[in-house]
Amino acid sequence: EAGIPYRVPPVELLPPRLKEFVRLIGLPATLRLIERYGGLRIYIPAHPAPDHPLAGLIGFDKLGALSEEYAVDGIGLRFVLPKAKRAFDAIRNERIRTDFSTGKSVRALAAEHRLVGREVARIVPDIAF
């Protein structure tokens, strides 16, 4: 399933840098960044321009907030944006357990989430595999 999952990840499961992002720019903007750039190197400019790609994604004001926090002595910051895999896996696993409890098969769940049956069985404790 492409895009942000249907549920929002628990903030406490986010990596520290993403928790900082949530504090600075809010959860929706942070999720847009993760969806587009999670796992990739990004650059937070010291002096952002309104046409910067991140400004188009999260808004110029929010990019400005990140720049104020992360730019040092007029120099921006380059780093790998975490993917928040643990947080999104928690959402996926909850969804799998719910869908299984309402009758969805292991095979259908595995196909839907691009997992093998044993992974679904590990997530749903009621399955004897």
VENWO-V711159 format. One record per residue. RES is the residue in one letter. SS is DSSP state (H for helix, E for strand, - for the rest). PHI is phi in degrees with one decimal (none if undefined). Layout:
RES,SS,PHI + RES,SS,PHI
//
This chain:
E,-,none + A,-,-81.9 + G,-,89.0 + I,-,-68.5 + P,-,-57.2 + Y,-,-68.5 + R,-,-117.4 + V,-,-88.1 + P,-,-68.0 + P,-,-64.9 + V,H,-56.8 + E,H,-64.8 + L,H,-90.5 + L,-,-75.9 + P,-,-61.9 + P,H,-51.9 + R,H,-62.5 + L,H,-71.4 + K,H,-62.7 + E,H,-62.9 + F,H,-59.9 + V,H,-59.5 + R,H,-62.6 + L,H,-81.9 + I,H,-124.8 + G,-,90.7 + L,H,-69.1 + P,H,-58.5 + A,H,-66.8 + T,H,-62.4 + L,H,-63.9 + R,H,-63.6 + L,H,-62.8 + I,H,-62.8 + E,H,-60.1 + R,H,-83.7 + Y,H,-123.0 + G,-,-55.7 + G,-,88.0 + L,-,-109.7 + R,E,-76.4 + I,E,-123.2 + Y,E,-125.5 + I,E,-97.7 + P,-,-72.0 + A,-,-69.8 + H,-,-128.4 + P,-,-69.3 + A,-,-102.2 + P,-,-59.3 + D,-,-93.4 + H,-,-62.5 + P,H,-55.2 + L,H,-68.2 + A,H,-63.1 + G,H,-66.3 + L,H,-84.4 + I,H,-115.3 + G,-,103.8 + F,H,-63.3 + D,H,-64.5 + K,H,-71.8 + L,H,-62.7 + G,H,-60.7 + A,H,-64.5 + L,H,-66.0 + S,H,-62.3 + E,H,-60.8 + E,H,-76.8 + Y,H,-105.2 + A,-,-75.0 + V,E,-127.4 + D,-,51.4 + G,-,76.2 + I,E,-114.7 + G,-,-73.6 + L,E,-123.3 + R,E,-114.0 + F,E,-159.9 + V,E,-83.8 + L,-,-77.4 + P,-,-59.0 + K,-,-87.7 + A,-,60.9 + K,H,-56.4 + R,H,-58.9 + A,H,-66.8 + F,H,-72.1 + D,H,-64.0 + A,H,-61.9 + I,H,-65.7 + R,H,-58.3 + N,H,-64.1 + E,H,-62.4 + R,H,-64.4 + I,H,-61.5 + R,H,-61.1 + T,H,-64.6 + D,H,-63.9 + F,H,-65.3 + S,H,-66.8 + T,-,-99.4 + G,-,106.9 + K,-,-71.6 + S,-,-77.8 + V,H,-58.8 + R,H,-60.2 + A,H,-64.8 + L,H,-64.5 + A,H,-61.4 + A,H,-65.0 + E,H,-62.0 + H,H,-104.4 + R,-,56.2 + L,-,-122.4 + V,-,-96.4 + G,H,-55.1 + R,H,-63.6 + E,H,-67.1 + V,H,-63.7 + A,H,-63.1 + R,H,-68.3 + I,H,-77.4 + V,-,-102.5 + P,-,-65.5 + D,-,-79.5 + I,-,-93.5 + A,-,-96.9 + F,-,-112.7
//
